[in-house]
Amino acid sequence: MDEITADFRELAKLYITTTIDFPGLRDITVAQWMLESGYGRSQLARQHFNFAGLKWRPEMKDFASPVEYQAHDGNDKYCKFESLAKFIGGYWRFLERKPYTGWRNHADGDEAFIRFVGPIYTPSHLYAEHVLALLPAAAALLAEAGGDAAVAKPPGTSEPFAKPPIKQFIQSPNYESRNGSQIRRIVLHYTTSRSVMGSIAWFQNPISQLSAHYVIAQNGDIYQTVRDGDAAWHARSANRESIGIEHSAQKGDTLTPQQEASSIALLRWLVSTYKLRWEDVDGHRFTPGNIGKTDCPDHLFGEATEDALRHWVETKAKPA
């Protein structure tokens, strides 16, 4: 792979240690960046760290600035990124825009993802096929960069669990950067309300100063409101090192069967993907910095005790 530039190799090294919501999509997105940037040799890539040919959109202001660029299809404003990290974050932010609504429902495999995203990304004939053809080269680059152990694979490879379907991603404004902190624990919560949309609306309100990465409805539907790579506001001093999972429930409720199944599926994916121990799955009130400050998660797991939660984790969530 001598044709790959040094910057592109550095991008691959950084990518395998960057937290993203769908680690199993690293190979296909690197393949897409290879195609778009000519293995990092395009002017956009060399001068502006724009390896994906992303045109400027106002939603990109937190990651990029606009720059005039003469592309093959004419002059236009494109995204200028100040760093490789900004590009990675900006690429995934670009997909959260309205034209790509629904992409998360096609994130369970390389081909499903690129066949959904591709026609929106560009009208080029056989675009998905061209990207898929570069998958072996992308996987080899990530492996060369040391990514074998860090990259979560789709079902059928080394990773035993896939991310369960996310019904909808509804961005909360209540989040912050992890500032380099690694994900070290998962914190389980209950919302105090059986209305999942009511809880999500509260997380969307800046006044609440609250959010969680995931909210699981009583019927088992999973919603996401903060990206895994960002810190949600759910557990005080533990925010930057944790993933927060809320369960729609009133005080005294236990998990519904549908909720339990979804919670287990999500936990197994998270523990597997972020290389956590099952001892790292905690209840809100038992998390450092939160002891004695809340009753959450109350009776979700039976008795409102840490022993009951640990028993549920060990006997139900943890694979046999």
C-alpha positions as CSV (number, residue, x, y, z in Angstrom):
1,M,0.0,0.0,0.0
2,D,2.8,2.4,-0.9
3,E,0.3,4.8,-2.6
4,I,-1.3,5.7,0.7
5,T,0.0,9.0,2.1
6,A,1.5,9.4,5.5
7,D,-1.4,11.5,6.6
8,F,-3.9,8.8,5.6
9,R,-1.9,6.2,7.6
10,E,-2.0,8.5,10.6
11,L,-5.7,8.9,10.1
12,A,-6.1,5.1,10.3
13,K,-4.1,4.9,13.5
14,L,-6.2,7.6,15.1
15,Y,-9.4,6.1,13.9
16,I,-8.9,2.7,15.6
17,T,-8.6,4.5,19.0
18,T,-11.5,7.0,18.4
19,T,-14.8,6.1,20.0
20,I,-17.6,5.9,17.4
21,D,-21.1,4.6,17.7
22,F,-20.6,1.8,15.1
23,P,-17.1,0.4,15.4
24,G,-18.0,-2.3,12.9
25,L,-18.3,0.4,10.2
26,R,-14.6,1.4,10.4
27,D,-13.5,-0.7,7.5
28,I,-16.2,0.5,5.1
29,T,-15.8,4.2,6.0
30,V,-12.0,4.0,5.5
31,A,-12.7,2.4,2.1
32,Q,-15.0,5.3,1.3
33,W,-12.3,7.8,2.3
34,M,-9.7,5.9,0.2
35,L,-12.0,6.3,-2.8
36,E,-12.9,9.9,-2.2
37,S,-9.4,11.1,-1.5
38,G,-7.3,8.9,-3.8
39,Y,-5.7,7.2,-0.7
40,G,-5.1,10.7,0.8
41,R,-3.5,12.2,-2.3
42,S,-6.3,14.7,-3.2
43,Q,-5.7,18.4,-2.7
44,L,-8.7,18.5,-0.3
45,A,-7.0,15.8,1.8
46,R,-3.5,17.2,1.7
47,Q,-4.4,20.8,2.3
48,H,-7.6,20.6,4.4
49,F,-7.7,17.1,6.0
50,N,-10.9,16.5,4.0
51,F,-10.6,12.9,3.1
52,A,-14.3,12.4,2.3
53,G,-14.9,15.3,-0.1
54,L,-17.4,16.8,2.3
55,K,-19.0,20.0,1.0
56,W,-19.6,22.8,3.5
57,R,-22.9,22.8,5.4
58,P,-23.8,25.1,8.4
59,E,-24.2,22.0,10.6
60,M,-20.5,21.4,10.3
61,K,-19.4,24.6,12.1
62,D,-18.3,22.7,15.2
63,F,-15.8,20.6,13.2
64,A,-14.8,22.6,10.1
65,S,-14.7,26.0,8.4
66,P,-15.7,26.7,4.7
67,V,-13.1,26.9,2.0
68,E,-13.5,27.6,-1.7
69,Y,-12.3,24.6,-3.8
70,Q,-12.3,23.8,-7.5
71,A,-13.5,20.2,-7.8
72,H,-14.1,18.1,-10.9
73,D,-17.7,19.2,-10.9
74,G,-17.0,22.9,-10.4
75,N,-16.1,25.5,-7.8
76,D,-17.9,25.2,-4.4
77,K,-17.4,25.6,-0.7
78,Y,-16.0,22.5,1.0
79,C,-15.1,21.7,4.6
80,K,-11.7,22.6,5.9
81,F,-10.6,20.5,9.0
82,E,-7.9,21.7,11.3
83,S,-7.0,18.2,12.4
84,L,-7.5,14.5,11.7
85,A,-9.6,14.2,14.8
86,K,-11.9,17.0,13.6
87,F,-12.3,15.2,10.3
88,I,-13.4,12.0,12.0
89,G,-15.9,13.7,14.2
90,G,-17.0,15.9,11.2
91,Y,-17.6,12.9,9.0
92,W,-20.0,11.3,11.4
93,R,-21.7,14.7,12.1
94,F,-22.2,15.0,8.3
95,L,-24.3,11.9,8.3
96,E,-26.6,13.2,11.1
97,R,-28.0,15.7,8.7
98,K,-31.5,15.4,7.4
99,P,-30.7,13.9,3.9
100,Y,-29.2,10.8,5.7
101,T,-32.1,10.3,8.1
102,G,-32.4,6.5,8.7
103,W,-28.8,5.6,8.1
104,R,-28.5,4.1,11.6
105,N,-31.1,1.5,10.6
106,H,-28.7,0.3,8.0
107,A,-25.6,0.2,10.2
108,D,-25.5,-3.6,10.8
109,G,-23.1,-4.3,8.0
110,D,-20.7,-2.8,5.5
111,E,-22.8,-3.3,2.4
112,A,-26.1,-2.2,3.9
113,F,-24.5,1.0,5.2
114,I,-22.8,2.0,1.9
115,R,-25.8,1.1,-0.3
116,F,-28.0,3.3,1.9
117,V,-25.6,6.2,2.2
118,G,-24.0,6.0,-1.2
119,P,-26.9,7.2,-3.4
120,I,-27.4,10.2,-1.1
121,Y,-23.6,10.9,-1.0
122,T,-23.2,11.0,-4.7
123,P,-25.2,10.1,-7.8
124,S,-22.2,8.3,-9.3
125,H,-23.0,5.0,-11.0
126,L,-21.8,1.9,-9.1
127,Y,-20.5,4.1,-6.2
128,A,-21.3,1.4,-3.6
129,E,-19.5,-1.2,-5.7
130,H,-16.4,0.9,-6.0
131,V,-16.3,1.5,-2.2
132,L,-16.9,-2.2,-1.5
133,A,-14.1,-3.2,-3.8
134,L,-11.7,-1.2,-1.5
135,L,-12.8,-3.0,1.7
136,P,-9.8,-5.5,1.7
137,A,-7.4,-2.6,1.4
138,A,-9.1,-0.7,4.1
139,A,-9.2,-3.7,6.5
140,A,-5.5,-4.3,5.8
141,L,-4.6,-0.7,6.5
142,L,-6.4,-0.8,9.8
143,A,-4.8,-4.1,10.7
144,E,-1.4,-2.7,9.8
145,A,-2.1,0.3,12.1
146,G,-2.7,-2.1,15.0
147,G,-6.5,-2.2,14.8
148,D,-7.1,-6.0,14.9
149,A,-8.0,-5.9,18.6
150,A,-9.5,-2.5,18.6
151,V,-12.0,-2.8,15.7
152,A,-15.4,-4.3,16.6
153,K,-16.4,-6.6,13.8
154,P,-19.9,-7.4,12.4
155,P,-21.6,-10.7,13.2
156,G,-19.8,-13.8,11.9
157,T,-16.3,-12.5,12.7
158,S,-14.4,-12.1,16.0
159,E,-17.0,-10.0,17.8
160,P,-19.9,-12.1,19.1
161,F,-22.5,-9.3,19.4
162,A,-23.9,-6.7,17.0
163,K,-25.4,-3.4,18.1
164,P,-29.1,-3.8,18.5
165,P,-31.4,-1.7,16.2
166,I,-31.8,1.9,17.2
167,K,-35.3,3.1,16.5
168,Q,-34.3,6.7,16.3
169,F,-31.3,9.0,17.1
170,I,-32.7,12.2,18.7
171,Q,-29.8,14.5,19.5
172,S,-29.8,16.1,23.0
173,P,-28.0,19.4,23.4
174,N,-26.9,18.3,26.9
175,Y,-23.5,16.7,26.3
176,E,-19.8,17.6,26.3
177,S,-16.5,16.2,25.0
178,R,-14.9,13.3,26.8
179,N,-11.6,15.2,26.5
180,G,-9.7,12.0,25.8
181,S,-11.3,9.9,28.6
182,Q,-11.8,6.3,27.7
183,I,-15.2,4.5,28.3
184,R,-14.7,2.5,31.5
185,R,-18.2,1.8,32.8
186,I,-21.9,1.6,31.9
187,V,-24.4,3.2,34.2
188,L,-28.0,2.0,34.4
189,H,-30.9,4.3,35.2
190,Y,-34.7,4.6,35.4
191,T,-36.4,7.7,34.1
192,T,-39.2,8.0,36.7
193,S,-41.7,8.1,33.8
194,R,-43.2,5.4,31.6
195,S,-43.3,7.9,28.7
196,V,-40.2,7.4,26.6
197,M,-40.9,10.5,24.4
198,G,-41.5,12.6,27.5
199,S,-38.1,11.6,28.9
200,I,-36.4,12.3,25.5
201,A,-38.1,15.7,25.3
202,W,-36.7,16.5,28.8
203,F,-33.3,15.5,27.6
204,Q,-33.7,17.8,24.6
205,N,-34.4,20.8,26.9
206,P,-31.2,22.7,27.8
207,I,-32.8,23.7,31.1
208,S,-32.8,20.0,32.3
209,Q,-29.0,19.8,32.1
210,L,-29.6,16.0,31.7
211,S,-29.1,13.4,29.0
212,A,-28.2,9.8,28.5
213,H,-26.7,7.9,25.6
214,Y,-29.6,5.5,25.3
215,V,-33.2,5.3,26.4
216,I,-35.1,2.0,26.3
217,A,-38.9,2.2,26.1
218,Q,-41.2,-0.2,27.9
219,N,-41.9,-1.9,24.5
220,G,-38.2,-2.5,24.0
221,D,-37.5,0.2,21.5
222,I,-34.1,1.7,21.9
223,Y,-33.5,5.5,21.3
224,Q,-30.1,7.2,21.3
225,T,-29.7,10.8,22.3
226,V,-25.9,11.3,22.7
227,R,-23.2,9.7,20.6
228,D,-21.0,7.2,22.4
229,G,-18.0,9.4,21.7
230,D,-19.4,12.2,23.7
231,A,-20.1,12.5,27.4
232,A,-23.8,12.5,28.4
233,W,-24.9,14.3,31.6
234,H,-26.3,11.4,33.7
235,A,-23.9,10.5,36.5
236,R,-22.0,13.6,37.8
237,S,-18.3,13.0,38.1
238,A,-18.6,9.6,36.2
239,N,-19.9,11.2,33.0
240,R,-16.7,11.4,31.0
241,E,-15.8,7.7,31.5
242,S,-19.2,6.2,31.1
243,I,-22.1,5.2,28.9
244,G,-25.6,6.0,30.4
245,I,-28.6,3.8,29.7
246,E,-32.1,5.0,30.8
247,H,-35.1,2.7,31.1
248,S,-38.6,4.1,30.9
249,A,-40.1,3.3,34.3
250,Q,-42.0,4.8,37.2
251,K,-40.8,4.4,40.8
252,G,-41.3,0.8,41.9
253,D,-41.4,-0.6,38.3
254,T,-39.3,-3.6,37.3
255,L,-38.1,-4.1,33.7
256,T,-40.7,-5.3,31.2
257,P,-39.7,-8.4,29.3
258,Q,-39.2,-6.4,26.2
259,Q,-37.1,-3.8,28.0
260,E,-35.0,-6.5,29.6
261,A,-34.3,-8.2,26.2
262,S,-33.2,-4.9,24.7
263,S,-31.2,-3.9,27.7
264,I,-29.3,-7.2,27.6
265,A,-28.7,-6.9,23.9
266,L,-27.3,-3.4,24.2
267,L,-25.2,-4.2,27.3
268,R,-23.6,-7.2,25.5
269,W,-22.7,-5.1,22.5
270,L,-21.3,-2.3,24.7
271,V,-19.3,-4.6,26.9
272,S,-17.9,-6.4,23.9
273,T,-17.2,-3.3,21.8
274,Y,-15.5,-1.3,24.5
275,K,-13.6,-4.2,26.1
276,L,-15.3,-3.8,29.5
277,R,-15.7,-6.2,32.3
278,W,-19.2,-7.1,33.5
279,E,-18.1,-5.7,36.9
280,D,-18.1,-2.3,35.1
281,V,-21.9,-2.3,34.7
282,D,-23.3,-0.3,37.5
283,G,-26.5,1.3,38.8
284,H,-26.6,5.1,39.1
285,R,-26.7,5.2,42.9
286,F,-23.8,2.7,43.2
287,T,-21.5,4.7,40.9
288,P,-18.6,6.7,42.5
289,G,-19.6,10.3,43.0
290,N,-23.3,9.4,43.1
291,I,-23.6,7.2,46.3
292,G,-26.4,8.5,48.5
293,K,-27.5,11.2,46.1
294,T,-30.2,9.3,44.2
295,D,-32.5,6.2,44.4
296,C,-31.9,5.4,40.7
297,P,-32.3,2.7,39.4
298,D,-34.7,1.9,42.1
299,H,-36.5,-1.5,41.7
300,L,-35.7,-2.0,38.0
301,F,-33.8,-5.2,38.8
302,G,-35.9,-6.4,41.7
303,E,-34.9,-5.2,45.1
304,A,-33.4,-1.7,45.2
305,T,-30.0,-3.0,46.2
306,E,-26.6,-3.3,44.6
307,D,-26.7,-7.1,45.3
308,A,-29.9,-7.4,43.2
309,L,-28.4,-5.4,40.3
310,R,-25.2,-7.5,40.4
311,H,-27.3,-10.7,40.5
312,W,-29.2,-9.6,37.4
313,V,-26.0,-8.7,35.6
314,E,-24.4,-12.0,36.4
315,T,-27.4,-14.3,35.8
316,K,-29.2,-12.5,32.9
317,A,-27.0,-10.0,31.1
318,K,-23.7,-11.7,31.2
319,P,-23.4,-14.5,28.5
320,A,-23.2,-18.0,30.0
